[in-house]
Amino acid sequence: MLYQVYETQRTLMEPFVDFAQAAAKLFNNPHSPAGQHPLAQRMAAGYSLLYRLGKDYEKPAFGIDSVNVGDVPVAVQERVELDKPFCELRRFKRLSDDVKTLTLLKTQPAVLVVAPLSGHYATLLRETVKSLLQDHKVYITDWRNARMVPLSDGSFHLDDYVNYVQEFIRHIQSNYGHCHVISVCQPTVPVLAAVSLMASRGETTPLSMIMMGGPIDARKSPTAVNNLAMNKSYSWFENNVIFRVPSNFPGAGRRVYPGFMQHAGFVAMNPDRHASSHYDFFKDLVKGDDASAEAHRKFYDEYNAVLDMDADYYLETIKTVFQEFKLVRGTWEVSNPEGQLELVRPQDIKTTAHLTIEGELDDISGSGQTAAAHGLCTGIAKPLQKHIEVKGAGHYGIFSGRRWREAVYPEVKTFIAQHHKPGATASKASTTRTTASRTSGSMGSISKSAAKKTAARKTTRTRA
């Protein structure tokens, strides 16, 4: 009901939002009578602010048309490699007419960036992708807004997330014979599970696994986000933040955690900072500081664009990661595409180099939460493991902005280069994948109760 009320309110506000936009243009136009008014600049700034506070924010574009590889500009073509019901595997293909540069592009490592499914779109990692494209072949998980996914495509579970990641890794390995994985925030947990399951089956695992600011062990240095998830019961979340998508969207009737509620939570964490930022935007417009005003627009175009998450996935994440801590306790079982439950064993990972990165001032994933992964991955030799704490960096600073460019990315680039093995062949990876798939299909049995649970879930699950 709340979702429908919100959509009704937004629809009623549309004419006023359009009026504010038109009024801002009118007062900004020096050739109009309104633009000659002594207070025209202030009026235009006020209406511009009202417009931005009331407008609906759509998914932004990545907008990466070119990057420099060395000193040579290289064109970038964005395309979808794999199209799943809840996610697209998006590739940023680099193109060049320069023979030397083209040869270099072919030899560079392939990297899968697993973007968070926690409210914002994958475009939040635009700067991460742009930096990586200078030295790597780059793929990213582009998660869909759940309200745009019809009910006929089934539900989406945390297990599906893990299976998606495995499929994406195998796809990249089949193309290049290798893969490096970078997970930012929320996906550190399902990515570790995915690589662990592949290792347990004897599959080829990524050459390196880089985890940035994620809740591997949310018990360590809990933040406000962790405390909310840990102190409220599972039923509280189910009863208070889960609603059905209204009839005016393709996913009508789907149970989701709505994006507008997530956005309200983001703003509530730092209300003073956001209020101050909007007031500064107003003052910049009055002063005619177009550069600062445009920087504000770009940030909030991204920050205010949010997506709905499927209720099953969201609730299972709360329970598995923040309430029962199944990964660190060694009790997490994931249902594979064949319907069998497999225990997640990070200690089975042996050949994947492992880098964890934390921000000193991170208020989303507290100190030690990401580094805890090293204590789980006991099968990885010490020389293959590394941890970095970025001084002065908050949560966003470890993958975006000056600290990302100057402090974090050079470390990531070096780590990948150190553990890259260009001699691997695609045919070998493909053979390994096929063998592992057969092994997975013939793994041990599951209990009757687990089988019933899996069968019930499979009736609503989409294709894996």
Number of C-alpha atoms within 10 A of each C-alpha: 9 14 19 15 11 14 15 12 11 15 12 11 14 15 11 15 21 14 15 22 19 16 20 24 18 19 23 20 16 14 10 12 11 18 19 14 13 9 12 20 20 19 20 26 24 20 22 22 19 18 21 18 14 15 17 14 15 13 17 15 12 15 11 16 13 17 19 14 19 11 8 11 15 23 17 19 13 15 13 14 16 14 11 15 19 22 18 19 22 20 20 23 16 22 15 16 9 12 9 9 17 15 11 14 21 13 14 16 22 25 27 25 25 27 23 21 24 19 22 23 24 24 20 21 20 16 17 19 24 20 19 18 26 20 21 25 21 21 25 26 23 22 24 20 23 29 27 17 19 16 17 12 15 18 24 21 21 19 21 22 20 22 22 23 23 19 16 21 23 24 20 22 26 20 15 21 22 28 26 25 25 21 24 25 24 23 26 26 24 26 25 26 25 25 26 23 27 25 23 20 18 18 22 24 29 25 19 25 25 24 29 25 31 29 29 29 24 26 19 17 13 20 16 13 17 22 14 12 18 19 11 12 13 15 9 11 16 17 9 9 15 23 20 20 25 20 12 10 14 15 21 17 15 26 21 26 30 25 22 18 17 19 17 12 13 15 15 12 13 10 13 10 12 14 12 11 14 18 14 15 24 21 17 18 22 19 13 13 12 13 11 14 19 14 12 16 15 11 11 17 16 20 18 23 20 21 27 24 27 25 24 17 19 21 21 16 21 19 16 16 24 22 20 15 20 16 23 21 10 14 14 18 17 21 22 18 17 13 17 21 21 19 16 24 24 26 17 20 25 18 16 24 24 27 24 26 24 29 26 18 17 19 19 20 29 26 23 22 20 26 25 18 24 20 11 20 20 14 15 19 14 11 8 16 17 15 15 15 18 19 14 12 22 19 21 19 22 28 27 20 13 12 19 21 17 10 15 23 18 12 16 18 16 11 20 23 16 12 16 20 14 13 10 13 15 16 14 16 23 20 14 18 23 14 15 19 16 11 14 21 14 11 12 10 11 14 10 9 9 15 16 12 13 19 14 11 17 17 10 14 18 18 11 14
